[in-house]
Amino acid sequence: MRWNLKQTPNSQKVTQLAKDLSINKTLAKILVQRNVDSFEKAKQFFRPSLNDLHDPFLMKDMDIAVNRIEQAIQNNENILVFGDYDVDGTTAVSLMSSYLKTIHPNIATYIPDRYAEGYGVSYKGIDFAEDNDFSLIIALDCGIKAIDKVTYASQKNIDFIICDHHKPGTKIPKAVAVLNPKQIDCNYPYDELCGCGVGFKLIQALASKRSQTIDDLIGYLDLVATAIAADIVPMTGENRTLAYWGLQVINSQPRNGIKAIIHQLEKKELTITDVVFIIAPRINAAGRMKHGNHAVELLTEMDFNTAVDFASSIEKYNSDRKELDKKITQEALLQIEENQETEKFTSVVFDENWHKGVIGIVASRLIETYYRPTLVFTKSGDKLAASARSVKGFDVYNALEQCAEFIEQFGGHKYAAGLTLLPEQYENFKNKFEEVVAKTIDKNLLTPEISIDTELDLSDITPKFFRIIQQMAPFGPLNMKPTFTTSSVRDNGYGKQVGADKSHLKLNIIYGADKRTYNAIGFNLGNKLSSIQNDFDIAYTLDENTWNGNTSIQLMLKDIR
């Protein structure tokens, strides 16, 4: 593990902010590091307001998109809401269709089949639209590269509105309107929205034409928060505001589908981490194991008891998915060993029998063992399909661009992408990808990094200190939970390995002249037991631990050295 201590920010700003907010300098330092360096910005950060959301009409083509939907309503046209099969796609389709149904009866949804159609806009989906007299398709979380498909639709007199957030190519589809803040000529002030977030901006624009305000749309924010959490977009600006309010909806009045997922949980209040690890995987499991339609049905169900039935069948998909990704991960790790590829710059593995729905998860799992850019391939029709995942700091999308001669199609982000290629190009691609990464990656990036906000004296950890840390939530990329380091701590002699396989480390840490002890747990740090015999340094975050009805602050150890 590399420990990377963030740069110390401007000391005057830190001192001034500490004074303005009546907080200690450590907390002020963390805020200034996150560009929260004035009283006004702090107010916005700690109390995000829906009134701070940008005007949706600042997004390129928004006025055109709204006019086309209004025209469709006026002419009594059938509208098809089309979206990807992952969480961002299914939440976006659920959001758009449920809002449109409040103003127009002729709305249907379409999620492509992962196996028969693959990712994004499909010819089959367009044929379905033609067969059922749909004259307008609203595509969510996909479409920015669907140039041929949009042309195909227009030949059938079907218009497209694209709401996407993936990186555009050099050509943009000739749709009626393309809403994507990542377009070079789009001046929208925030370009890190997820697909569902772009969909929300469209319903915000539609609502404004009906004298509705943001207050009328709060009920949709549980979907937006779920998509933001699942898609791992930056937790800054509009995303943070939408996630903050969306969490409130999840914890107070969630829609029946989300309520059905969480009603069996013991937790009183869900955090964004719970959304990532509890709600999102279950919604995703429907699209991975069966069909994304199941997720949309769950998220738009009006009857709670029916939603509970949907949720329990999806729970089954989720447990099947867990078994499957565990099995495939083991097979992939064995393949790397057998091919003698443990020392390479990349992991590229393939088996025609692997389930297409879990190869993205498997790629992430492989990075836990071999920390490097990773692709997992399986057979998809007469082609091979892959999910790519990267390591912090390395742009896998750019690396794939340099291998384009061997790829049929690809799309995605800096850290996650998908692609297809012909079977005969697999070895060529594999060699080229290894060559590109070996040439371009900073070798330091092949060691996992812990980004540390600041050093901390453990005596600074008070209930007030912890409370302010908690108020920095929701956490996510560019606003991660603060990580601290403290040097020269000791174990009280009772440190031990815990867990069924002894993989975790439980410590009571002694620090300072008063020899006060601090409760600490290090998940997957059981192998560090020998490192605590003498003084040692720790990297950690803070959390609450409740035991026998007593709640106390606990150090969550990330590493020991």
N, C-alpha and C positions, 0 to 999 in steps of 0.2 A: 504493500500500500504506500502510495505517495501522499504525504501530508502537505497540503498547499495552503499556507496562511494568507488570507486576503490582504491586499494593501491597506495600510492605515490611511483613512480619509483625512481631509483637511481638519486640523485640530480646532481652529476657530469655529467652524461650522458645528463640530461636535459639541463644543462647550456651550455655544449659543442655543443649540437645540435642547441640550440637557436642561438648561436654565428655563427655556420657554415651556417645556413639557413637564418640568419638575420630576425628571427621571435621572438615574445615574448615567455616567458617561459611557459605560459599556453598552447599554441599551441604545443611547444616542448614536454611538459609533456604528452599531448594526443597522440602524435606520439610514444613516447618511450613506453607508455602503450600498444601500438599495435605492439611492437617489431620493430618499425622503429627508430633505435637508432644510425644511422650513416648517413653521407652525401650520401654514395653509396646506402644504403637501401631507403633513402628518394627520391633519384633520380628515383629508380625503382618503388617506391610507387606512386609518383606524375606523372610520365611519363612511364606507363607500356609499354614495347616493346614486339612485337610479336616474336622478336628474343630471348626473354628470355624463350619462351615455351620449355618444355623438349622434348628431342628426343623421338618420339612415340615408337621406338624400344626398349626403356628401359622397356616397359610394357611386362609382361610375355605373351607369345604366340603370340605377335604381328607379328613376322616374319612368323609364321605358318599361321596365318589368311591371311596375304598379299599373301603368296604363293598359298593358296587354292583359293583365289579370282582370282588371275592371271591365275591359271589353268582352272578355270571355264570360264574365258574370252577366253582363248586359245581354249578350247574344245567347245565353243559356247553353254555352258549350260544355262539353265534358273535359275535366282537367285530371291528368294523371300525375300523381306525386311519386317520383322515382328516386330511389336512394340506395347507397351501398349497404352491404349486409353486416358491417361492423357496428359498434355502439354509436359512433358519431352519425353514421348513415341512418340507422333505424330510429334513433331519437329525433333526428332532423325530419324524417318522413312523418313520424308521429306528431311532432310539433306542427308542421305545415298543414298536414291533412286535417288535424283536429281544429286548427284555427279556421281554415277555409270552409270547413263544414258549418261553422257558425254563420257564414255569410252566403253560402252557395251549396245547393244539395248535390250537384253532380261531381262528386270528388271520389276518386279511387286511388289505391296505393299499389306500388309495384317494387318488389325487392328482387334483384336478379338471383338466380340459383348459382351458388358458388362453383358448382361443378359443370353444369350444362352451359352457363353463360360467362362465368369468370367475373372479374372486377369491372365495375363501372357501367356506363350506358351500353346496352346490348341491342343487336339487331332483332333478337327475339322479343325484347321489350317494346321496340318500336312497332314490330308486326302486331303485337298484342294491342297496342294503342290504335293502330289502323283498323284491326278487326272489330274493335269495340267503340269505334267512332270518337276517339279522343283527338281533339285538335290542338291541345296544348299539353306539353310535358314540362313539369318543373323538376329539374334534376338537382339533387342535394348531395354534397360531399363527393361528387364525381362530375365528370363531364368536361373538364378544362382541356383534355386532350382528345375528346371524342369528335374530331374534325369530320371524318368520313361518315360517322353515324348521324351527326346532326344534318349533314348534306342529304343522307339517305332519308331522314325524316322529312326534310323540307320538300323532297320530291313526292312525298305522300301527303303534302299539305298539312304537316304537323309542325307546329312551332315549338321551339325550345327556349326555356329560361334556365340558365345554368347558375347554381349557387355552389361555389366550390372554394376551397382554400389551399389546394395543392399548387405546387410551383407550376406556372404556365410554361408551355414550350414556346418556340419562336412564332408559331402560328396559333391563332385563337379561333375556335369554332365559329361558324357564321350563324350563331343563335340570335333570336330576337334581342335578348339581353344576356350579358355575362357579368354576374356579380362575383367578383373575386378581388379582395383588397391587395393581393400580391401582384396584380397586373401593373406593369411599369407605368402606364398612363392613368392609374387610379390614384386619386389624391386623398382617399379616405385616411383619417389620422391614425388608425390602428390596423396593422395588417396581420395580426397573430390570431384572429378569430378561428375557431374550428368550423366544420361544415354546418353544424347545428346553430352555431353563433351567427353565421351568414344568413341562415334561414330565419333566425330570430329578427335580424335587422329588416328582412323583407316583411315579416308580419308587423313589425313596428311601423314600417312605412305605410302598409295597407291600413293599419289601425288609425293612423293619424288622419287619413282621408275620411274616416267615419266618426270623427270627433271622439275617438277613444284615446286614453292617455296610457302611459306606461303602467299605471296602477291596474288597468284592465288586463294586462299581459303577465302579471306576476305569477299566475298559476302555471305558466309554461316554463318557468325558470328551473323547475326540478329537472326537466329534460336537458336544458342547456348546461346546468352544473354537472350533470352526469357525463355529458359529452366532453366538456372541458377536462374533467378529471380523467376520463378514459383515454382521450387523445393526447394527453401529456403535452398540451400547448403551454406557453409561458403564462404564469399566474401573475400577470401584470395588467395595468390599464383596464380596459373594458372586460377582459376575461375575469379579472379579480372581482370586479363589481358584480358581474353576472353570477359568478360562482358563490360569492358571499350571500347574495339574496336567494339564489337557488338552494343553497344549503338550508336557509331558514324555511323555505317551502318544504323541503324534504323532511325537516324535523317538526313541522307543524301540520301542514295539509298537503301531503304528497298525493299525486294521482293514484288511482286504485292499483295499477300495475306495480309501482314502486312500493306502495304501502304493503302489498301482498308479499313482496320480497323481504321487507324488513320487519314485518309484524311478528315473526318468530324470534327475532333477535332479542337478546337481553339488554342491549345498550339503550340508554335513555336518549343520548344525543349522538348523532353520527357526524364524523368529521369528513373532510375530503378524502382522507386515507381510507375510510370505510367505504366511500363511494367507489374508489379505485379497486379495492380488494373484495368487496361484498356485492355491491349492486352491479357494477359494470361487467364482471366476468359472467354473471348469470344472464344478463341481457345478451352478451356476446355469444354465450354457449348455444343459444337458439340458432344463430346464423352459422356457427361453426359446425355444429353436429347435425342439424336438421335443415332449417330454412329460416332466413331472416324475417319472413312473414310472421312467425310465431312471436318474435320480439315486438313487432308493431302491434299485433293483436293484444299482447299483454299491456303495452303502454297506452293503448287507446281504449281499453275496456272500461265501460261505464259501470258495470256491476261488480262489486267487490268480491262476492263469492265465486263468480266466474274467473275473476283475476287470480284468486287463490288457487283455483284448479290449474290455470295456465302456469302460474309460478311454480307449482309443485312438479309439473311435467318438465319445465325448464331446469329445475333443480336436478332432476335425473340426468338431463343432457350435460349439466355442469359436472356432475360426479363422473359421468362417462368420459368427459373431456379431460378431467384430471388424470384418470387412469391411462388414457391414451397418450397424453403428452409426456407422462412419466416414462411409459414404455418406449416411445419413439426417441426420447432424449437418450435413454440408455443405449439404444441401437446406434444412434448417431455418434455418441462418444466412443463406442466400440469401433465404428467405421474409421474414425480419425486415428485411433491407435493402430488398427490393422493396416491402414494405408501409410503408416509412419509419417503422419502429418502434424504431430504434436508441436513441432518447432516452427511452423510456418507463420506467415503474417496474417493469414486468413483461415477461416473454417468454411469449406464448401462441401456439403454432403448431399447425397441423393439416394432415394429408394422409391421405386414406382408404386409401392404399396402404402406409403405413408399417407395419412389422412390430411387432405389439403387444408382442412379447417384449423389445424393446430400447428402448422409449420412455423408460423410467426412466433408462437409461444416457445416452441422448441428452440428457435434461433436465439431468443432471449436467454433461455436456460443454458445453452451451450456457452454463452458469453460469461456465465458465472464460473465455468471451469477454465475455458480458454478465452482470455480477455482480448478480443480482436474482432474486426469486422467479419460478419458471419452470414452465410446464405444456406437455407435449407430448401432443397428441391424435391418435388414429387411429380408424378405423371398427371397431366390434365388433358384428357382427350388425346390428340395426336402430338401435343406439345409437352414441354416441361414447365412447370410453374414454380416460382420460388418466392420466399419472403426473406428480405434482407434486414439485418439489424446492425447498428454500429456501436462504437464506443465513444465516450465523451470526447468532443473536440474534433472528431473525424467525420467529414461529409461523405456518406456512402452514396448519395444521389450523384454527386460529381464524379465519384469513382466509376459508377455504372455508366455515366455518359461517355467515359473514355473507353468503355467496352461495347459501345453501341453497335459496332459492326457484327457482333455475334448475337445480339438481342432482337427479338421480334417486337416487343413493346415493354415499356416500364414507366413507372410513375411513383411519386411519393415525396418524402421529406429528406432532411439532412440525416436523420437517425433511423428512419424506417422507410422501406420501399418494397415494391412488388414488381416482378418481371416474368415474362415468358420467353422461351427460346425453343428452337428445334432440337430434338434429341442429339442429332449429329454435331451440334455446336457446343454441347455441354463441356467437353474436355478443352476445346479452344477457349471458351469463356472462362473456365476455371483457371487456366494458366494465365490468361490475360489479366483477370481480376487480381490474382496473386501478384503479378508483375506490377500493376498499377499501384496497389496498396503498399507493396515493399518500397516502391520509388517515392511515394508521396507522403506517407504517414510519418509524423514525428514519433520516434521510437519511445519517447516518454509516455505517449498515449496508450501504449500497450500494457502499462501498469495501472491498475485502478487508482483513482485519486479520491482523497477525502478533502473537500474544500472546507476550510475552517474559517469561521467569521472572525474570531478573536480569542485571545487567551482570557481565562477567567479565574478569579480567586473564588474558590468554592464558598467562602463565607459571604459572597455577594448574592448567593442564591436564597432569596427570601420569598415568601408567598406573593408579595407585590411584584418582584422581579419576574417570577414565573407567570403571574397573571398577565403582565404586559407581553411576554413572549407569546402566550396563547392568543392574545388579541391581534398578533401579526398574521394569524391564519385568515383565509385558507392558504395553505402552503402548496407549492408546486414549482416548476422550473422558473428560475430568476427570482423566486421568493421562497426558497427552501427553508425548512425549519432550521433556526440557527444552530450551528455546530461549534462547540467550544473545545479548547484544549487546556489542560492543567498539568503542570510538570511536578515531578517528584512527590507522587502520592504513595501511600503504603496500603497494603492489605492488613486487616486486623488479625490475620492468621487463620481465619475460617473460610477463606475463599475456596470454592469447590466447583467441580463440573456438575451440571444438572441436566435434566431432560432424559428421555428414555434411552437415547444413545450417547448421553454425556457430552453432547455437542455444544452446550451453552455454558456460560461462566457466571457464577453468582458471587458477588463480592460485597464486603463492607469496607469502604475506603476510609482511611484515617488521613486527615489533612490539617496542617496548621498547628500553631502552638497549643491550642486548646484541645487538640487530639479528638475533635468532633468526628463522628463517623457518618458516612453518606452511603445510602443503599444504592447498589449498582448491579445491572445485569448486562451481559454481552451475548447476544444471540449469535450462534455459530463461531464463538470465540473460545470454545472449550479447549482447543489445542494451544491456547496461550497460558495455560495454568503455570507452566514453568517460568513465565516472564514476570510473575508477581512475587517472586521470592524476596527481591530487594525493592528499592525505590523504582517507580516506573512512571511514564507519561501516559495520559489518556486523551482520546478524542471522543466526544459524546454529544448527545442532545439531551434535552430534559423532557420528562413525561410524568404523569401521575400513576401511582400504583395503589390499587385498593385491595386490602387484605383484611379479612375478618371485620369488615365494616369501617376500617381505618384507612384514610387516604393520605398518602405522603408523596413528596417529590422524589423521583428516581432518576439516576443517571443511566441513560441508554448508551452503553459503550459501543462505539463503532470500530475502535482499534486500540491496541495497547502496544507500547514499545519502551 
